[in-house]
Amino acid sequence: MNTSKSEQLFAAAQTLTPGGVNSPVRAFKSVGGTPRFIERGAGAYMWDADGNRYIDYMLSWGPLILGHAHPAVVEALQKAAARGTSYGAPTALENELAQLVIDTVPSVEMVRFVNSGTEACMSALRLARAYTGRSKIIKFAGCYHGHADMLLVQAGSGVATLGLPDSPGVPAAVTGDTLTAEFNDLEAVRQLFAQYPNEIAGLIVEPIAANMGFVLPQEGYLQGLADLCHQHGALFIMDEVMTGFRVAPGGAQAAWGLAPDITCLGKVIGGGLPVGAYAGKRDIMQTVAPAGPMYQAGTLSGNPLAMTAGLATIRTLLEPGVFDGIAQSTTTLVLGIQAAAAEAGIPIQASHAGTMFGFYFLKQADGQITDYASAKEYADTARYGRYFHALLERGVYMAPSQFEAGFVSSAHGEAEIGKTLEAIGEVLTEVK
């Protein structure tokens, strides 16, 4: 496979941008090699600068649930752009998308749009502190909620991929009120509440830990977290930036019968454009300015292009059979990966939920990954790197890190899934 143009572009980029990229995991640090510079995408595929075509299971890290350049999204964006790209003033589009989110996500009564998942999570925690009058928050090792200073504590994802400390430039005083526990360890959270009974404003959790790979919650764990929060007067915050509209149309909370106080959203609700949102119960959200005293603002928040792309994406996704079709393709893919690994005699741990999936190569067959500590202990990142590049050579693009989730779209049909599984079967014989 010729990658000379990508190599030239990456060499130039490293003189212009730190590390040659504008987000760390794109640099291929954990898998080695040269990142592919992408020129275009269509459906389940994207093409790099050298003209190589890939079946894409990153999908811009999740937003493209209808695939690249879906005709309904492109047409809606073209019309919206012709009317102007940003006004800095309210639009009816914001009302329409907010109402669609409220109608679809069970716990949500009011929405505030922002521009990224980082901004959504940062604002949700500020809101929890403002609403409760308390200062401490609980997060989980390996869960990533964006790069706000107070959240860069055992943050997983890109930090884990690059092997960086959490993170130079973050003063100790900023993270002094951030408490951490291991994912899936309810007793550890119980102990934190016992130690700080009247100081914890809220707890934030990914319902699926998709920034340490792909770790599902144990049965009763998330409801247990919610119960502990409510027993102690803290807010239960679910970071559904990844899982929203992907585990189910209403998110993980709809699939598993949960009722968070605040929900963080992003990715799918912008249809591939930069967007985020924090949303929740009306009395809590009324604390946000200008309705209440907690300040948060953004010039491009709720801009017409992001709102348009989100509306076109979600409306299409909610058409009969669309989501279920993607979920079935995801199940077929994961079952195929499991079967191929078993045939090759390679130990893996594979999981899926809705339209998301993930798997680990295991260093030992009896290794079980349930949290960040066990992910670091048992995940065979060297084998994943070999697997990643062997698949890339065969035209299949997975996440360039063992510690990231994968995604399927409505454009991934039988042909794409079949070709992917054929390639995986070949590759697994090479990476033993």
N, C-alpha and C positions, 0 to 999 in steps of 0.2 A: 504494500500500500504506500503510495507516494504521499508524503506529508511535508514536502519542502516549503510550500507557502506558509503553512502553519508555523514551521520552524523559523522562517524569516520574520513573520509577524510577531512571534513570541520574543525573538531576540530584540526586535525594535521596541516592543512593549516594555521590556525590562529596563530600558533607558528612560522611559516616560512615566511609568506607574510602578509603585512598590511591588516587587515580585512579578511584575508583568501582568497583573490581574487587578480587578476591582472588587473581588471577594475571594478570600484565601483558598477555599477548597478547589476553585477552578484551576489552580496552578499545578495539580497532579502531584503534589508533594508526597502524598502517602502511597501513591502507586508508581511513581517515577514516570519519566518520559516527558514528552512535549504535549501540552494541551492543544486540542483541536480548536482552531478559530472557525466559528460557524458563520456561514453566509446566509442561509435561509432554512426555513422549515415548512413542511406541508404535511398535514395529517399525522401519521405515526413516524414520519421521517424527518431528518435534518441532514444538510449537506455542508461539508467544511470547505475551506478556501481552496483546497485542491480538488474539489469535486467528488470526494468520497461520500457515499450515502450511508446513513446509520438508522436503524430502528431505535427510537429514542425512548428510554425508560426513566429519564430524568424529568423531562417535560417542564423545563425551567424550574426544577425543584418543586414541582407539584401543581402550579396553577393551571396548566393546560389540560384540563380534564376532557376537553373535546378535541385535543390534538392541536397541532400547529396550524395557524391561519385558517381556522374554521370559517366557512363562508358566511355564516350568520353573524359572527363576531366582526369579521373584516368589513362586511357591508355596513353594519351599524357604526363602526368606527369611522369609516369614510364619510358617512353622512354627518356624524358628530363633528369631525375635524373641520369640515367645510363651514360649520356654524361658529367655530372658534374653539381654541384648545383650553382656555382657562379664563375665568371671569373674576375670581376672588369675591364672588357674591353667590347667594343661594340659587339653586336650580331645582326644578321639579324632579330631575333625575335622582337627586339625593333622596327625596321623599320616596320615590318608587323603589329604589334599591333597599332603603331602610325597611320599608313595609314588606318587601319580599323576604328579607332576612328575618324579620319578626314573625312572619307567617310560617317560616320553615324551621327555625331553630327554637326548640320548645321553651327555653328559659328566658328568652330575650323579649323585653318590653320596650326598650329604647336603645338607640345605636348612636355612636359618635364615630364618624369616619376619620381615618388618619392616612398616612402614606406608606407605612411599612409594618411588618409584624413586630419589629423592635419597638417602634413608637407605640403600638397598641399595648404591648406588655408593660412597658415603662409607665404609660398613662394609667393602666389598670391598677398598678401597685400604688401609684400616687393617689388614685381615687380611694383605694382601700384604706390607706393611711388617713386621708382626709375624712372619710366617712366614720371611721372608728375612733379617731383621735389617738391611735397607737402608732408605734414606729417599726416594730420588727416584722419581718416576713420570713416565710419558709419556702425554700425551693429544694430541688432534688439533684443529687450528683448525677451529671451526665445529661440533664435536661437543659436545653438551650432555649432561651426566651429573648434572644436578641442581644445586642452588644452594649446595652446601657450599663454604666459602671457598676451599679449595685447588683447586677445579675451575672457578672463575669466571675462567678465563684463556682468551681467544679462544673463548667458549662458544657462539656461534651463537644460534639460536632466538630467544627473547624478547629477548635482548640485541641481536641483529642487527636484529630488527624495530623496536625502540625507538631504535636508534642510541646506546645507552648505553656508557660505558666499562665495562670489566670489573673491578670494580664498586666504587664508593665504599664504604668500610667494610671492605674486605678488606686487611689489613696486608700489606706487601710480604714480610715474613718468612714468612707463611703459604704464599705461592705460590712461595717461593724454591726449593723442591724439585720444582716442577711444570715439566716440559720439554714443549715443543710442537713438532709437525711438521705439515706439510700432509697432509691425507687423500690417499691413493693415491700417496704419495711414499715408496717403500720405502728409497731411498737416504738420505733425510734421517734415517730411524730408524736405519739402519746407522751413520751418522755420530754420532748421539747415544750409541749403545752404545760406539762407539770412544772417544768423549770421556769417558764415565763408565763404564768397563768393569765395575767392581765396586760401583756405587752405586745402580743402578736396581732397585727392588723389583718393579715391574710396569708393564705397559702396558694402558691401557683404551681400547677402541674400539667405536663403533657399527658393526656389520657393514654396515648401510646408513646412510649419514649422513643421517638424517631430521630433523635440526634445523638444517640449512642449506638445506632444501628436500627433495630426494630424489636422493641421489647413490649409485649402485651402486659396489661395489668393483671395481677392475680385476682381470682374471683372475690368480690366484696371489697377489694382494696380501695377503689375510688369512692365508693359510698362510705366506707369507713373514714376516709379523709374528710369528706363533707360533714359527717356526723361529729367528728372531733372539732372541726371549725365552729360549727353551730353551738356545740356544748360550751365553747370557750369564747363566744362573741366575736370570732374572726370571720372573714369572708373567704369563701371557697371559690377560687379562680381557676377556670380551665383554659389552658392555652390550646385552642383549636385552630391555630393558624394552619397547621398541616392537616388535621383530621376533619376540619369543618368542610362539609359537602363532599368528603371523600370516604369516610367510614360509613356514612349514610348521608342522605341529603340534609338532614338536620344535625349532622355531626355525630361524634361518639356519644354525646349526651342523649341524643334521640335513640341511638342503637341500644344503649345500656341503661336507659331510664334514670338519668342523672339530672339534677337541677342546680347548676352552679349559680352563685350570686353574680359573677361577672364572667363573660366569655370573651376571649381574644380571638379575632378572626383575621384572615388575610388570604393571600394566594388565589384560591378559586373565585372569591368574591370580586376580584379585579380582572378575571379572565385573561391574565397575562400582562396587565399593566400594574404599575406600583400602587398598592393599596393595603390598608389595614383597617381594623375597627375594634373598638372595645364596646361591649354591649352588656345589658343586664337588666335587673329589676328597676322599675321606674323610680322608686324612692331613693335608690342608690345613685342612679344616673343623674338625678336632679341635683346632685352635689356639684356637677361639672358646670363651669362658667359657659354662658352667662346666666344659666338658671341658678347656679350656686357659687360657692366661693373658690372651688378648686380650679386653678387656671390651666388651660391647655389650648393651644391654637396651632394653625398651620395654613400657610398661604395656598397650597395646592390640595388641601384636604377636601375630598368630595368633588374633585375636578370632573368636568363632564366626560372626558375620555375614559377615565377609570370607571366611572359609574355606568357608562354605556356598555363597556366591555363586560362588566360584571352582570348587568341585566341580561345581555344577550346570552352569556354563558349559562347562568343559572336557569333562565327560562327554557333553554334548550335541554339542559340536564334534567329538568323536572318533567319533560315530555315522557309519556308512558314508555317503559322499556329501556330507556337510555341508560339510566344508572345501573339497573340490573344487568344489562348487557356488559357493561364495563366490569362490574363485580364478578361476573361469570368468567370473563377473560382472565381476570386476575387469579381466580381460583385455578383455572386450567394451567396457567403459567407456573404457579407455585407447586401444584401437584406434579407437574412435569419436572421441575427442578429437583424436587425430593426424589422422584423415581430415578432420574439420571444420576444423582449423587449416590443413591443406594446401589445402583448397578456398577458404578465406578468404585465402590467401597470407600467413599470419602465421607467422613462425618460432617454433617451440617445441622444447623438449627434454622428452620424456615418457618415464617409466619405470614399471615395476611389478614386484612380486615377491610371489607368494602373494596375500594380501588387502590389500596396501598399494599405494599409487601416489603419484605426484607429477609435476608438470611445471612448467617455467619458460617464461614468455614471454622471448624473447631479444631483446636490443637489435640484434643483427646475425645474419644467417642462418648465418654461419660460426663463431659463438661456440659453444664447447663447455665445459660445466661439469663439472669433475672434482673440485673441491675448493672450499674456502671463498673463496679469493682469486678464482677464476674465477666463482663464484656472485655475489659482490659486483660484479664487473666486467661480467658479461653479462646478469644477470637484470633484466628490465624491470618494476620494482616498481610504477611508475605505471600501466602497462597492466593489471597484475594487479589493482590497486585498482579500476579501472573495471569489469573483468571480474567481480570479486567482487560488487560492488553490483548490476550488471545481472542476475547470476544470482539474487541474493537477492530482487530484485523479482519474479522468476519462480518463486520458491519452491524454490530449490536452495541449500543451505547448505554452502559449502566453507570451508576454514580461512581465517581473516581475516589471512593473511600469506602472502607468496610463499615464505617460508622454513620451511614446515611440510608434513608429509606428509598424505595423505588416506587414508581407510579405507572399506572396504565390509563389509557384514554379510550374514548369511544371510537377512535380511528384505528386502534389495534384490533384487527380482525383475525380470523382463523389463519390467514396466510402469514401474518406477522408473528403471531404466537407460535405457529408451527415452525417457521424459519428460525425463530429464537431458540426454541427447544432443540432443534437439530444442531444448531451451533453450540449450545451448552453441552449437549451430549458429546460432541467432538472435543470440546475444550477440557472437560473434566477428565478425559483420558490423558491429557497433556500435563495437568497440574498436580498429579499425585505426589 
